[in-house]
Amino acid sequence: MSKKISPVHPGEILMEEFLRPMSLSQNKLAKALSVPARRINEIALGKRAITADTALRLGKYFDMEPEFWLNLQTRYELELAKEKIGENLKVVKARKTAA
Protein backbone atom coordinates (compact mmCIF):
# COMPACT_ATOMS: atom_id res chain seq x y z
CA MET A 1 0.00 0.00 0.00
CA SER A 2 1.48 3.34 -1.02
CA LYS A 3 1.54 6.16 1.48
CA LYS A 4 0.35 9.65 0.50
CA ILE A 5 3.17 12.17 0.85
CA SER A 6 2.14 15.46 2.41
CA PRO A 7 2.83 18.61 0.42
CA VAL A 8 6.12 20.25 1.35
CA HIS A 9 5.92 23.87 2.44
CA PRO A 10 8.58 26.13 0.88
CA GLY A 11 9.74 26.98 4.39
CA GLU A 12 10.89 23.40 4.85
CA ILE A 13 12.93 23.67 1.64
CA LEU A 14 14.37 26.96 2.86
CA MET A 15 15.42 25.38 6.16
CA GLU A 16 16.64 21.99 4.95
CA GLU A 17 18.23 22.90 1.63
CA PHE A 18 19.53 26.40 2.32
CA LEU A 19 19.77 27.57 5.92
CA ARG A 20 20.99 24.40 7.65
CA PRO A 21 23.59 23.39 5.03
CA MET A 22 24.90 26.96 4.95
CA SER A 23 24.87 27.28 8.76
CA LEU A 24 22.76 30.38 8.28
CA SER A 25 20.36 31.43 11.03
CA GLN A 26 16.88 32.74 10.36
CA ASN A 27 17.93 35.99 12.03
CA LYS A 28 20.96 36.45 9.79
CA LEU A 29 18.87 35.76 6.70
CA ALA A 30 16.21 38.23 7.83
CA LYS A 31 18.84 40.93 8.35
CA ALA A 32 20.41 40.21 4.95
CA LEU A 33 16.99 40.47 3.29
CA SER A 34 15.98 43.57 5.29
CA VAL A 35 12.80 41.90 6.51
CA PRO A 36 11.50 41.23 10.03
CA ALA A 37 12.90 38.05 11.59
CA ARG A 38 9.32 36.99 12.27
CA ARG A 39 8.66 36.75 8.51
CA ILE A 40 11.49 34.25 8.00
CA ASN A 41 10.54 32.34 11.15
CA GLU A 42 6.91 32.00 10.09
CA ILE A 43 7.95 30.87 6.60
CA ALA A 44 10.36 28.32 8.10
CA LEU A 45 7.59 27.00 10.36
CA GLY A 46 5.17 26.69 7.43
CA LYS A 47 2.86 29.34 8.87
CA ARG A 48 3.41 31.98 6.21
CA ALA A 49 3.47 31.94 2.42
CA ILE A 50 6.34 33.17 0.30
CA THR A 51 5.15 36.35 -1.39
CA ALA A 52 6.53 37.94 -4.54
CA ASP A 53 8.40 40.43 -2.33
CA THR A 54 10.06 37.66 -0.33
CA ALA A 55 10.76 35.62 -3.48
CA LEU A 56 12.58 38.58 -5.02
CA ARG A 57 14.69 39.01 -1.90
CA LEU A 58 15.49 35.30 -1.57
CA GLY A 59 16.32 35.11 -5.26
CA LYS A 60 18.72 38.03 -5.00
CA TYR A 61 20.36 36.75 -1.82
CA PHE A 62 20.84 33.16 -3.01
CA ASP A 63 21.67 34.28 -6.59
CA MET A 64 18.80 32.41 -8.19
CA GLU A 65 15.55 33.12 -9.96
CA PRO A 66 12.76 34.38 -7.69
CA GLU A 67 10.39 32.16 -9.68
CA PHE A 68 11.94 29.17 -7.91
CA TRP A 69 10.45 30.36 -4.63
CA LEU A 70 7.10 31.38 -6.10
CA ASN A 71 6.81 28.05 -7.92
CA LEU A 72 7.43 26.18 -4.67
CA GLN A 73 4.67 28.19 -3.01
CA THR A 74 2.26 27.71 -5.91
CA ARG A 75 2.90 23.96 -6.06
CA TYR A 76 2.33 23.71 -2.30
CA GLU A 77 -0.95 25.63 -2.47
CA LEU A 78 -2.20 23.58 -5.43
CA GLU A 79 -1.50 20.33 -3.58
CA LEU A 80 -3.40 21.59 -0.54
CA ALA A 81 -6.31 22.67 -2.74
CA LYS A 82 -6.40 19.25 -4.45
CA GLU A 83 -6.58 17.56 -1.07
CA LYS A 84 -9.32 19.92 0.11
CA ILE A 85 -11.46 19.81 -3.02
CA GLY A 86 -10.87 16.11 -3.65
CA GLU A 87 -13.78 14.38 -5.32
CA ASN A 88 -15.67 17.65 -5.85
CA LEU A 89 -13.28 18.55 -8.66
CA LYS A 90 -14.55 15.58 -10.70
CA VAL A 91 -17.91 17.29 -11.28
CA VAL A 92 -16.20 20.09 -13.20
CA LYS A 93 -16.21 19.25 -16.90
CA ALA A 94 -13.64 20.53 -19.36
CA ARG A 95 -14.97 23.09 -21.83
CA LYS A 96 -15.13 21.75 -25.35
CA THR A 97 -13.61 23.96 -28.02
CA ALA A 98 -15.21 24.54 -31.39
CA ALA A 99 -13.70 22.49 -34.20
Secondary structure, DSSP 4 states (H G I P E B T S, - for coil): -PPPPPPPPHHHHIIIIIITTTT--HHHHHHHHTS-HHHHHHHHTTSSPPPHHHHHHHHHHTTS-HHHHHHHHHHHHHHHHHHHHGGGGGGPPPPPPP-
